Amino acid sequence: TVAAGIAGGAFGGAVGDAAVQGTELALGWRCHYSWQQTAVSAGLGGMLGGGFARAFVGKSGATLPEGSFSIANWSSYPANLPKPTGPFRLLEGAEYDAARAAANNANRALHQAEPSLRGLQLHEIQPVKFGGSPIDPLNKIPLTPQQHAPATTWWNQLQRQIE
């Protein structure tokens, strides 16, 4: 029923957001827990009737880390891929190494749990290098190597322009 979808979506949105924030806190990628963000995730989950709320919740009200930026020109971005909303921040050094390792572990676990991912690469919609969550499944999309290559090229070019 619609009511069950709303209730399930709200519950899924809240629980999913709580799990992601808890993991980010444990890994040191977040300074504090945001009840406001969890409430928005629950509300969006209820409206959508599913667990996709976390993908639409930004860090509104949060102080952005130094070096954060947005992307205005998406003209050459692959048209078949979702565009991340940011904010973006180029991770470097040990921070990036830890995030990339977490993403690799999460991707490996997803591949082991889901046989249909065989031969596909998991693309982070907001790349880990640009501050995207390395573990949130809603930040990942399975792509063929041929689909993944243009996205990787686009992000690598942006990184070279920034550095």
C-alpha positions as YAML, in Angstrom:
chain: A
units: angstrom
residues:
- id: 1
  name: THR
  ca: [0.00, 0.00, 0.00]
- id: 2
  name: VAL
  ca: [0.95, 3.64, -0.30]
- id: 3
  name: ALA
  ca: [1.04, 4.03, 3.49]
- id: 4
  name: ALA
  ca: [3.38, 1.06, 3.83]
- id: 5
  name: GLY
  ca: [5.62, 2.50, 1.12]
- id: 6
  name: ILE
  ca: [5.74, 5.85, 2.89]
- id: 7
  name: ALA
  ca: [6.44, 4.27, 6.28]
- id: 8
  name: GLY
  ca: [9.03, 1.90, 4.85]
- id: 9
  name: GLY
  ca: [10.69, 4.69, 2.89]
- id: 10
  name: ALA
  ca: [10.83, 6.96, 5.93]
- id: 11
  name: PHE
  ca: [12.28, 4.18, 8.08]
- id: 12
  name: GLY
  ca: [14.77, 3.20, 5.37]
- id: 13
  name: GLY
  ca: [15.82, 6.81, 4.82]
- id: 14
  name: ALA
  ca: [16.43, 7.40, 8.52]
- id: 15
  name: VAL
  ca: [18.21, 4.10, 9.16]
- id: 16
  name: GLY
  ca: [20.32, 4.39, 6.03]
- id: 17
  name: ASP
  ca: [21.37, 7.93, 6.87]
- id: 18
  name: ALA
  ca: [22.14, 6.96, 10.47]
- id: 19
  name: ALA
  ca: [24.32, 4.07, 9.26]
- id: 20
  name: VAL
  ca: [26.24, 6.26, 6.83]
- id: 21
  name: GLN
  ca: [26.75, 9.07, 9.35]
- id: 22
  name: GLY
  ca: [27.78, 6.57, 12.05]
- id: 23
  name: THR
  ca: [30.36, 5.01, 9.76]
- id: 24
  name: GLU
  ca: [31.65, 8.43, 8.69]
- id: 25
  name: LEU
  ca: [31.98, 9.43, 12.38]
- id: 26
  name: ALA
  ca: [33.82, 6.21, 13.21]
- id: 27
  name: LEU
  ca: [36.24, 6.75, 10.34]
- id: 28
  name: GLY
  ca: [36.82, 10.40, 11.27]
- id: 29
  name: TRP
  ca: [35.23, 11.77, 8.09]
- id: 30
  name: ARG
  ca: [32.51, 13.63, 9.98]
- id: 31
  name: CYS
  ca: [32.83, 15.87, 13.04]
- id: 32
  name: HIS
  ca: [29.30, 15.49, 14.44]
- id: 33
  name: TYR
  ca: [26.05, 13.63, 13.92]
- id: 34
  name: SER
  ca: [23.34, 15.66, 12.16]
- id: 35
  name: TRP
  ca: [19.84, 14.84, 13.40]
- id: 36
  name: GLN
  ca: [18.55, 17.39, 10.90]
- id: 37
  name: GLN
  ca: [20.08, 15.41, 8.04]
- id: 38
  name: THR
  ca: [18.53, 12.18, 9.38]
- id: 39
  name: ALA
  ca: [15.12, 13.86, 9.62]
- id: 40
  name: VAL
  ca: [15.38, 15.13, 6.05]
- id: 41
  name: SER
  ca: [16.42, 11.65, 4.88]
- id: 42
  name: ALA
  ca: [13.40, 10.16, 6.64]
- id: 43
  name: GLY
  ca: [11.09, 12.76, 5.11]
- id: 44
  name: LEU
  ca: [12.46, 12.25, 1.63]
- id: 45
  name: GLY
  ca: [12.35, 8.49, 2.09]
- id: 46
  name: GLY
  ca: [8.70, 8.74, 3.01]
- id: 47
  name: MET
  ca: [7.93, 10.98, 0.05]
- id: 48
  name: LEU
  ca: [9.78, 8.70, -2.35]
- id: 49
  name: GLY
  ca: [8.40, 5.56, -0.75]
- id: 50
  name: GLY
  ca: [11.85, 4.00, -0.92]
- id: 51
  name: GLY
  ca: [15.38, 4.12, 0.41]
- id: 52
  name: PHE
  ca: [16.82, 6.65, -2.00]
- id: 53
  name: ALA
  ca: [16.54, 9.66, 0.30]
- id: 54
  name: ARG
  ca: [20.21, 9.67, 1.32]
- id: 55
  name: ALA
  ca: [21.29, 10.45, -2.24]
- id: 56
  name: PHE
  ca: [19.40, 13.76, -2.21]
- id: 57
  name: VAL
  ca: [20.43, 15.05, 1.18]
- id: 58
  name: GLY
  ca: [23.29, 17.52, 1.15]
- id: 59
  name: LYS
  ca: [25.16, 18.85, 4.08]
- id: 60
  name: SER
  ca: [22.91, 21.89, 4.44]
- id: 61
  name: GLY
  ca: [23.65, 23.89, 7.52]
- id: 62
  name: ALA
  ca: [27.09, 22.33, 7.90]
- id: 63
  name: THR
  ca: [30.27, 24.34, 7.70]
- id: 64
  name: LEU
  ca: [32.06, 23.32, 4.54]
- id: 65
  name: PRO
  ca: [35.66, 22.17, 4.88]
- id: 66
  name: GLU
  ca: [38.37, 24.49, 3.59]
- id: 67
  name: GLY
  ca: [39.02, 23.91, -0.09]
- id: 68
  name: SER
  ca: [35.42, 22.96, -0.91]
- id: 69
  name: PHE
  ca: [34.07, 23.98, -4.30]
- id: 70
  name: SER
  ca: [31.18, 23.41, -6.69]
- id: 71
  name: ILE
  ca: [31.16, 22.51, -10.37]
- id: 72
  name: ALA
  ca: [29.24, 24.79, -12.72]
- id: 73
  name: ASN
  ca: [30.28, 23.47, -16.13]
- id: 74
  name: TRP
  ca: [29.08, 19.92, -16.78]
- id: 75
  name: SER
  ca: [28.97, 20.32, -20.58]
- id: 76
  name: SER
  ca: [31.45, 17.54, -21.36]
- id: 77
  name: TYR
  ca: [30.33, 15.17, -18.57]
- id: 78
  name: PRO
  ca: [29.03, 11.80, -19.86]
- id: 79
  name: ALA
  ca: [25.31, 12.33, -20.50]
- id: 80
  name: ASN
  ca: [24.32, 8.83, -19.36]
- id: 81
  name: LEU
  ca: [25.65, 9.30, -15.81]
- id: 82
  name: PRO
  ca: [24.10, 11.07, -12.82]
- id: 83
  name: LYS
  ca: [25.88, 14.26, -11.80]
- id: 84
  name: PRO
  ca: [26.88, 14.56, -8.15]
- id: 85
  name: THR
  ca: [25.69, 17.62, -6.29]
- id: 86
  name: GLY
  ca: [28.78, 18.22, -4.16]
- id: 87
  name: PRO
  ca: [30.16, 20.06, -2.39]
- id: 88
  name: PHE
  ca: [33.47, 18.83, -3.68]
- id: 89
  name: ARG
  ca: [36.87, 18.80, -2.00]
- id: 90
  name: LEU
  ca: [40.01, 17.22, -3.39]
- id: 91
  name: LEU
  ca: [41.31, 14.63, -0.90]
- id: 92
  name: GLU
  ca: [45.04, 14.09, -0.68]
- id: 93
  name: GLY
  ca: [47.63, 12.05, 1.16]
- id: 94
  name: ALA
  ca: [46.61, 9.80, 4.04]
- id: 95
  name: GLU
  ca: [43.02, 11.08, 3.98]
- id: 96
  name: TYR
  ca: [42.60, 9.98, 0.38]
- id: 97
  name: ASP
  ca: [44.47, 6.70, 0.93]
- id: 98
  name: ALA
  ca: [42.12, 5.77, 3.81]
- id: 99
  name: ALA
  ca: [39.02, 6.76, 1.85]
- id: 100
  name: ARG
  ca: [40.14, 4.86, -1.25]
- id: 101
  name: ALA
  ca: [40.91, 1.76, 0.84]
- id: 102
  name: ALA
  ca: [37.41, 1.95, 2.39]
- id: 103
  name: ALA
  ca: [35.88, 2.28, -1.09]
- id: 104
  name: ASN
  ca: [37.88, -0.68, -2.40]
- id: 105
  name: ASN
  ca: [36.74, -2.81, 0.56]
- id: 106
  name: ALA
  ca: [33.10, -1.75, 0.09]
- id: 107
  name: ASN
  ca: [33.26, -2.41, -3.65]
- id: 108
  name: ARG
  ca: [34.82, -5.83, -3.08]
- id: 109
  name: ALA
  ca: [32.07, -6.70, -0.58]
- id: 110
  name: LEU
  ca: [29.36, -5.54, -3.00]
- id: 111
  name: HIS
  ca: [30.86, -7.65, -5.80]
- id: 112
  name: GLN
  ca: [31.02, -10.71, -3.52]
- id: 113
  name: ALA
  ca: [27.42, -10.23, -2.36]
- id: 114
  name: GLU
  ca: [25.94, -9.59, -5.81]
- id: 115
  name: PRO
  ca: [26.92, -11.98, -8.63]
- id: 116
  name: SER
  ca: [25.18, -9.78, -11.21]
- id: 117
  name: LEU
  ca: [28.01, -7.26, -10.79]
- id: 118
  name: ARG
  ca: [30.50, -9.66, -12.38]
- id: 119
  name: GLY
  ca: [32.38, -7.85, -15.16]
- id: 120
  name: LEU
  ca: [31.12, -4.44, -14.04]
- id: 121
  name: GLN
  ca: [33.02, -1.67, -12.31]
- id: 122
  name: LEU
  ca: [31.52, 0.30, -9.42]
- id: 123
  name: HIS
  ca: [31.74, 4.01, -10.20]
- id: 124
  name: GLU
  ca: [31.40, 6.43, -7.31]
- id: 125
  name: ILE
  ca: [28.94, 9.08, -8.52]
- id: 126
  name: GLN
  ca: [30.85, 11.64, -6.45]
- id: 127
  name: PRO
  ca: [34.35, 10.20, -6.64]
- id: 128
  name: VAL
  ca: [36.15, 9.47, -3.40]
- id: 129
  name: LYS
  ca: [39.02, 11.70, -4.58]
- id: 130
  name: PHE
  ca: [36.49, 14.58, -4.70]
- id: 131
  name: GLY
  ca: [35.03, 13.95, -1.24]
- id: 132
  name: GLY
  ca: [32.36, 11.39, -2.13]
- id: 133
  name: SER
  ca: [31.38, 8.71, 0.35]
- id: 134
  name: PRO
  ca: [33.51, 5.63, -0.17]
- id: 135
  name: ILE
  ca: [30.97, 3.30, 1.45]
- id: 136
  name: ASP
  ca: [27.47, 4.64, 0.74]
- id: 137
  name: PRO
  ca: [25.87, 2.29, -1.81]
- id: 138
  name: LEU
  ca: [23.80, 5.21, -3.10]
- id: 139
  name: ASN
  ca: [27.05, 6.83, -4.23]
- id: 140
  name: LYS
  ca: [27.85, 3.84, -6.44]
- id: 141
  name: ILE
  ca: [26.61, 2.80, -9.86]
- id: 142
  name: PRO
  ca: [27.68, -0.32, -11.77]
- id: 143
  name: LEU
  ca: [29.14, 0.40, -15.21]
- id: 144
  name: THR
  ca: [30.81, -1.58, -17.95]
- id: 145
  name: PRO
  ca: [34.48, -0.68, -18.45]
- id: 146
  name: GLN
  ca: [33.47, 1.12, -21.67]
- id: 147
  name: GLN
  ca: [30.90, 3.23, -19.77]
- id: 148
  name: HIS
  ca: [33.30, 3.89, -16.89]
- id: 149
  name: ALA
  ca: [36.25, 5.12, -18.96]
- id: 150
  name: PRO
  ca: [34.73, 8.48, -20.07]
- id: 151
  name: ALA
  ca: [33.73, 9.29, -16.48]
- id: 152
  name: THR
  ca: [37.22, 8.49, -15.20]
- id: 153
  name: THR
  ca: [38.75, 10.63, -17.95]
- id: 154
  name: TRP
  ca: [36.45, 13.56, -17.10]
- id: 155
  name: TRP
  ca: [37.29, 13.48, -13.37]
- id: 156
  name: ASN
  ca: [41.03, 13.04, -14.06]
- id: 157
  name: GLN
  ca: [40.99, 16.10, -16.35]
- id: 158
  name: LEU
  ca: [39.22, 18.13, -13.66]
- id: 159
  name: GLN
  ca: [41.77, 17.01, -11.08]
- id: 160
  name: ARG
  ca: [44.65, 18.11, -13.35]
- id: 161
  name: GLN
  ca: [43.02, 21.52, -13.82]
- id: 162
  name: ILE
  ca: [42.68, 21.99, -10.06]
- id: 163
  name: GLU
  ca: [46.19, 20.84, -9.16]
...
